[in-house]
Amino acid sequence: MTLGHLKNSIESTSDQFSWKIITIILGIFAILMLGIIWLFSVYIKPLENIPQIESLRQQGIQFDIGSCTVGEESKPCVRVMKKQCGYGKNGDFCVIDPK
């Protein structure tokens, strides 16, 4: 009688343990997926401007491009010559500092 009770106890413990492992694995997987989605939204979004950048490069315009953090958002940035700003209709254009 004691042996049967011990067997049932081991089986129920084993079932509980397997459910805990499955839950932990699914939780880790969900966290990893959320992390990957966050990385894509933060780092891939600035890459949307690549066709425009390539168009400028094909025209022979070379410039130094990087990624700048504005607040909590990552945005594409280019190196400009500070002393050559204020151009355009609204005065919000600067000359690009060529490589």
C-alpha positions as CSV (number, residue, x, y, z in Angstrom):
1,M,0.0,0.0,0.0
2,T,2.8,2.4,0.8
3,L,4.6,1.5,-2.5
4,G,1.5,2.4,-4.5
5,H,1.1,5.7,-2.6
6,L,4.8,6.5,-3.3
7,K,4.3,5.7,-7.0
8,N,1.3,8.0,-7.3
9,S,3.2,10.8,-5.4
10,I,6.1,10.5,-7.8
11,E,3.8,10.5,-10.9
12,S,2.0,13.7,-9.7
13,T,5.3,15.4,-8.8
14,S,6.6,14.4,-12.3
15,D,3.5,15.9,-14.0
16,Q,3.8,19.1,-12.0
17,F,7.5,19.3,-12.8
18,S,7.0,18.8,-16.6
19,W,4.3,21.6,-16.6
20,K,6.7,23.9,-14.8
21,I,9.4,23.3,-17.4
22,I,7.0,23.8,-20.3
23,T,5.8,27.0,-18.7
24,I,9.3,28.3,-18.1
25,I,10.4,27.4,-21.7
26,L,7.3,29.1,-23.2
27,G,7.9,32.2,-21.0
28,I,11.6,32.5,-22.1
29,F,10.5,32.1,-25.7
30,A,7.9,34.8,-25.4
31,I,10.4,37.2,-23.7
32,L,13.0,36.5,-26.5
33,M,10.3,37.2,-29.2
34,L,9.4,40.5,-27.6
35,G,13.1,41.4,-27.4
36,I,13.6,40.6,-31.1
37,I,10.5,42.6,-32.1
38,W,11.8,45.6,-30.0
39,L,15.2,45.4,-31.6
40,F,13.6,45.4,-35.1
41,S,11.4,48.4,-34.2
42,V,14.4,50.4,-32.8
43,Y,17.2,49.5,-35.2
44,I,15.5,48.6,-38.4
45,K,13.1,51.6,-38.6
46,P,16.0,54.0,-39.4
47,L,17.0,51.8,-42.3
48,E,13.8,52.9,-44.1
49,N,15.7,55.8,-45.5
50,I,18.3,53.6,-47.3
51,P,16.8,54.0,-50.8
52,Q,16.9,57.8,-50.5
53,I,20.5,57.6,-49.3
54,E,21.5,55.3,-52.1
55,S,19.9,57.6,-54.6
56,L,22.1,60.5,-53.3
57,R,25.2,58.3,-53.4
58,Q,24.5,57.4,-57.1
59,Q,24.4,61.1,-57.8
60,G,27.9,61.3,-56.4
61,I,27.0,62.8,-53.1
62,Q,29.0,61.1,-50.4
63,F,28.3,61.8,-46.7
64,D,28.8,60.4,-43.2
65,I,25.6,58.9,-41.9
66,G,24.9,57.5,-38.5
67,S,22.2,56.8,-36.0
68,C,21.2,59.4,-33.3
69,T,19.1,58.8,-30.3
70,V,16.5,61.6,-30.0
71,G,14.6,61.1,-26.7
72,E,14.0,57.3,-26.8
73,E,13.8,57.1,-30.6
74,S,16.6,56.2,-33.0
75,K,16.8,58.5,-36.1
76,P,19.2,58.7,-39.0
77,C,21.7,61.6,-38.9
78,V,24.3,63.0,-41.2
79,R,27.4,65.1,-40.6
80,V,26.9,68.7,-41.7
81,M,29.1,71.8,-41.7
82,K,27.7,73.9,-38.8
83,K,28.9,77.2,-40.3
84,Q,27.0,76.5,-43.6
85,C,23.4,76.3,-42.3
86,G,20.3,78.4,-42.8
87,Y,19.6,77.6,-46.4
88,G,16.3,76.8,-47.9
89,K,12.9,78.4,-47.7
90,N,12.6,78.0,-44.0
91,G,16.4,78.2,-43.2
92,D,16.5,74.6,-42.0
93,F,19.0,73.2,-44.5
94,C,22.7,72.7,-44.0
95,V,25.5,71.7,-46.3
96,I,26.5,68.1,-46.0
97,D,30.1,67.6,-44.8
98,P,31.5,65.3,-47.5
99,K,33.8,62.4,-46.6
